[in-house]
């Protein structure tokens, strides 16, 4: 779960993008679950995860 630059995202193959999206969505589910049980230390992680998923999906749609 780290910030990826657009250049890094665009250099990924379509199947790599799909894997990254799935992994990040799973990570987002875990973050939300942890935050529901007890507030996580840095709630900005949830926002950053959502933004990364959006960037990955945008790149995936552009490659179609």
C-alpha positions in Angstrom: 0.0 0.0 0.0 2.2 2.8 -1.3 1.6 5.7 -3.5 2.3 4.9 -7.2 3.0 7.5 -9.8 1.1 7.6 -13.0 4.2 6.6 -15.0 4.6 3.5 -12.8 1.0 2.6 -13.3 1.0 3.1 -17.1 4.1 0.9 -17.4 2.1 -2.1 -16.0 0.7 -4.8 -18.2 -3.1 -5.2 -18.2 -2.9 -8.5 -16.1 -0.6 -6.8 -13.6 -3.1 -3.9 -13.3 -5.9 -6.4 -12.6 -3.8 -8.1 -9.9 -2.9 -4.7 -8.3 -6.6 -3.7 -8.3 -7.7 -6.9 -6.6 -4.9 -6.7 -4.0 -5.7 -3.0 -3.2 -9.4 -3.7 -3.0 -8.7 -6.5 -0.5 -6.4 -4.1 1.4 -9.2 -1.5 1.5 -11.7 -4.0 2.9 -9.3 -4.9 5.7 -8.7 -1.2 6.5 -12.4 -0.5 6.6 -13.0 -3.5 8.8 -10.2 -2.5 11.2 -11.5 1.0 11.3 -15.0 -0.1 12.1 -13.8 -2.2 15.1 -11.5 0.4 16.5 -10.4 3.6 14.8 -7.1 3.1 12.9 -4.1 5.3 13.7 -4.1 7.0 10.3 -7.6 7.1 8.6 -6.0 8.8 5.6 -4.8 5.4 4.5 -8.4 4.6 3.5 -8.6 7.7 1.3 -5.2 7.0 -0.3 -6.2 3.4 -1.0 -9.4 4.5 -2.7 -7.5 7.0 -4.8 -4.9 4.3 -5.8 -7.7 2.0 -6.9 -9.3 4.8 -9.0 -5.9 5.5 -10.6 -5.4 1.8 -11.4 -8.9 1.5 -12.8 -8.4 4.6 -15.0 -5.2 3.2 -16.4 -6.9 -0.2 -17.0 -9.8 1.5 -18.9 -7.3 3.6 -21.0 -5.5 0.4 -22.1 -8.7 -1.1 -23.4 
